Amino acid sequence: MRYIDEFRDQRLARRLAKTIAAEAQPSREYRLMEFCGGHTHAIFRYGVQHLMPPNVRFVHGPGCPVCVLPMACIDQAIALATQHPVTLCTYGDLMRVPASERKTLLKAKAEGADIRMVYSTQDVLRIARHQPHRQVVFFAIGFETTTPPTAVAVKVARSEGLDNFSVFCNHVLTPPALRTILSAAGPRGARLDGILGPSHVSTLIGSRPYWFVAQEFGIPVVIAGFEPLDVMQSALMLVRQLNEGRCEVENQYTRAVTEAGNRKAQALMDEVFQVRARFEWRGLGILPDSALTLGEAYADLDAERRFPTQVAAAREVRGCECPAILRGVKQPTDCRLFGNPCTPENPMGSCMVSSEGACAAYWSYGRLREPARAGAATG
């Protein structure tokens, strides 16, 4: 634990806070988007925002793979599990994400569908081995970080001849989403001065894929670690870049991230997957080249091809501001559903479900410190 405690040292945090307050120019605003939901939770869990001067503010981004998954994909997964005799396996957070008419995978399971929560792709392979006469589908989601384990599972299934294993692939890519946010204009767009780049994703893809942010949009990026001192040091690095008129991609998380990333994992992804021409993101719309599907060599293990489904057009819960929150345009407390009726026990949208969702972070760590809205529960 001492290696973690080094990045949670209160004395160093106070020194960093004083340095940021001294260097942040009172005449300007510093709006820093943390792309990753892990950063959002670190900011609220450790009170990082309250250590910042008033003109240095964090803007919450779309870096929660459960949150950005469109409702239509949940509808399709439910249809897959109810319209076909399959065992559908996925991670725990997805079980409670509301789909159309507030249906969830958990409710579909209660109604008789064979839907199981797993902790890893190895759990899914184990289930497929134990029931060779039943089709097993892995509902795969996540950014680049969780893509290699899915690729490994696909290759293992092929090598073992597990013909009853397939993947409903919903892996998405972070750079296209970031480009869309920065390209947005008008009321749908968020004004940003700097980006806290995702750390776990960057261990895989490296820092190079974010060069376009500085080169094309003139916005500095700092790849930030997840501990509170990581976030504070990264904020200071962004403040200094902005004060000095620099626009670069810097790497604060040097203990894990390199410029090139994990080339072995990248090669594995390239072997198993191919880029989808288009994919829908909650809050961002349909983005080109922003997600993955199984490549032709493994197309026979693609659950979308193996098990076609019929689903109606999905519609968001009325009044839910998850799409705007994911774009960085609104905060959770701007949503009239936040706290009443939307809570982790009764989520109206995905941002309140996921362990990385902004609404869940506000509820868990920040709701008593935020201004109460009319009609919202204050705890």
C-alpha positions, -999 to 999 in steps of 0.1 A, spaced: 0 0 0 29 24 6 33 28 -32 -3 39 -34 -1 61 -3 27 81 -20 2 94 -44 -23 103 -17 0 123 5 -20 152 21 11 173 26 21 171 -10 -15 177 -20 -16 210 -1 17 220 -17 4 213 -51 -28 231 -44 -9 262 -33 13 261 -64 -18 258 -87 -35 287 -69 -4 308 -73 1 301 -110 -35 302 -121 -40 336 -136 -71 353 -119 -81 369 -152 -87 337 -171 -107 305 -168 -91 270 -169 -118 244 -180 -101 210 -180 -120 180 -192 -111 147 -176 -120 122 -203 -120 91 -181 -146 83 -155 -119 70 -132 -105 105 -130 -140 118 -122 -143 95 -92 -108 103 -80 -117 140 -82 -148 136 -61 -136 109 -37 -105 129 -27 -121 164 -29 -96 175 -56 -120 201 -71 -122 217 -37 -84 221 -36 -85 240 -69 -89 278 -72 -123 289 -84 -112 295 -119 -98 260 -124 -127 237 -131 -130 201 -141 -154 192 -169 -166 156 -170 -162 137 -203 -175 106 -219 -149 82 -205 -173 56 -191 -178 27 -216 -210 16 -199 -224 52 -200 -216 58 -237 -232 25 -248 -265 35 -266 -298 22 -254 -303 4 -287 -273 -19 -278 -289 -29 -245 -322 -35 -263 -303 -57 -288 -286 -77 -261 -320 -83 -243 -335 -94 -277 -306 -117 -283 -311 -134 -249 -349 -136 -253 -353 -143 -290 -327 -170 -292 -318 -200 -269 -285 -187 -258 -266 -180 -226 -257 -143 -225 -227 -133 -204 -215 -98 -195 -200 -76 -168 -220 -65 -137 -226 -28 -145 -243 -36 -177 -269 -57 -159 -286 -26 -145 -284 -1 -174 -319 9 -184 -330 1 -219 -362 10 -237 -392 11 -213 -367 9 -184 -361 -28 -192 -327 -41 -180 -307 -73 -185 -314 -80 -148 -351 -78 -154 -349 -100 -184 -330 -125 -164 -357 -124 -137 -382 -131 -164 -364 -163 -174 -337 -154 -199 -303 -171 -193 -282 -140 -186 -251 -143 -164 -227 -118 -148 -190 -126 -153 -158 -111 -140 -136 -119 -170 -136 -134 -205 -122 -166 -190 -154 -171 -171 -173 -170 -204 -150 -196 -220 -154 -218 -189 -192 -217 -193 -189 -225 -230 -168 -255 -222 -191 -268 -195 -222 -266 -217 -211 -276 -252 -246 -281 -265 -258 -245 -257 -247 -213 -275 -228 -189 -252 -226 -152 -262 -202 -127 -246 -216 -91 -245 -183 -74 -248 -179 -36 -241 -152 -12 -232 -126 11 -245 -92 -1 -259 -82 -12 -224 -106 -42 -223 -103 -51 -259 -72 -74 -257 -89 -98 -232 -118 -102 -257 -93 -108 -285 -76 -135 -264 -109 -152 -257 -117 -152 -294 -84 -168 -303 -87 -194 -275 -122 -203 -286 -110 -208 -322 -80 -229 -310 -101 -251 -288 -129 -255 -314 -155 -239 -292 -182 -235 -319 -208 -226 -292 -189 -194 -283 -195 -160 -300 -191 -123 -292 -216 -94 -293 -188 -68 -298 -193 -33 -286 -157 -22 -280 -152 15 -288 -123 38 -295 -114 69 -275 -97 93 -301 -128 95 -324 -150 104 -294 -125 131 -283 -124 145 -319 -162 147 -319 -163 166 -286 -137 191 -297 -154 195 -331 -188 203 -316 -201 238 -320 -230 258 -307 -252 247 -277 -242 210 -280 -205 218 -275 -184 223 -243 -158 251 -241 -125 234 -231 -90 247 -224 -72 214 -217 -76 177 -216 -67 152 -189 -60 122 -212 -71 87 -201 -45 66 -184 -54 30 -187 -64 34 -223 -30 51 -229 -11 23 -214 -24 3 -244 -24 29 -273 2 52 -260 2 90 -261 8 94 -298 -29 90 -308 -37 123 -290 -13 145 -310 -42 156 -332 -58 174 -302 -28 198 -299 -21 200 -337 -56 204 -350 -75 220 -321 -48 239 -303 -57 223 -270 -30 209 -247 -33 173 -234 -17 157 -203 -20 119 -199 -29 117 -162 -27 89 -136 -57 80 -115 -45 89 -80 -53 123 -65 -17 136 -67 -16 124 -104 -47 145 -112 -34 175 -93 0 174 -110 -16 170 -144 -39 200 -137 -7 220 -129 10 208 -161 -20 220 -181 -22 254 -163 15 259 -171 11 250 -207 -18 274 -210 0 302 -192 31 298 -214 11 296 -246 23 260 -253 1 233 -268 16 199 -264 8 163 -254 26 156 -222 27 124 -202 23 127 -164 17 90 -160 52 80 -170 53 50 -147 28 32 -170 24 51 -203 48 54 -232 45 72 -265 40 40 -286 20 21 -261 17 -17 -258 26 -29 -294 20 -66 -286 -16 -58 -275 -21 -35 -305 -10 -63 -328 -34 -87 -312 -63 -62 -316 -54 -57 -353 -54 -95 -358 -88 -101 -343 -108 -69 -349 -115 -45 -377 -129 -9 -374 -166 -5 -378 -176 21 -405 -201 37 -380 -212 32 -344 -237 51 -322 -224 66 -289 -249 78 -263 -247 116 -262 -224 119 -292 -245 103 -320 -233 81 -348 -195 84 -352 -174 70 -381 -146 46 -374 -152 47 -337 -158 11 -327 -146 -24 -334 -161 -56 -347 -147 -90 -354 -125 -92 -385 -133 -115 -414 -111 -143 -401 -132 -146 -370 -166 -135 -385 -182 -168 -377 -178 -160 -340 -197 -127 -344 -230 -130 -325 -246 -103 -346 -242 -124 -377 -250 -157 -359 -281 -144 -341 -301 -117 -359 -325 -98 -337 -355 -75 -341 -358 -44 -319 -378 -13 -320 -362 22 -322 -349 32 -287 -358 64 -269 -340 80 -240 -358 84 -206 -376 117 -207 -358 143 -188 -325 123 -184 -295 145 -191 -270 117 -196 -263 126 -232 -255 162 -223 -234 152 -193 -213 129 -215 -206 158 -239 -194 179 -210 -222 204 -216 -240 198 -183 -233 185 -148 -253 158 -130 -269 184 -107 -283 202 -138 -305 171 -143 -340 175 -128 -341 137 -122 -308 136 -102 -315 124 -67 -352 122 -72 -361 98 -87 -327 89 -102 -304 72 -76 -280 42 -79 -309 21 -65 -333 35 -91 -312 47 -121 -329 65 -149 -298 66 -170 -264 49 -175 -244 77 -158 -260 67 -124 -253 30 -129 -217 26 -138 -189 27 -112 -173 53 -135 -204 74 -143 -204 111 -134 -238 109 -118 -227 80 -96 -196 100 -86 -217 131 -76 -241 109 -57 -214 89 -38 -190 117 -30 -204 151 -40 -241 154 -36 -241 170 -2 -216 196 -14 -235 206 -46 -263 232 -46 -296 215 -43 -320 218 -72 -357 222 -68 -373 188 -64 -340 170 -59 -333 149 -29 -306 165 -6 -300 134 15 
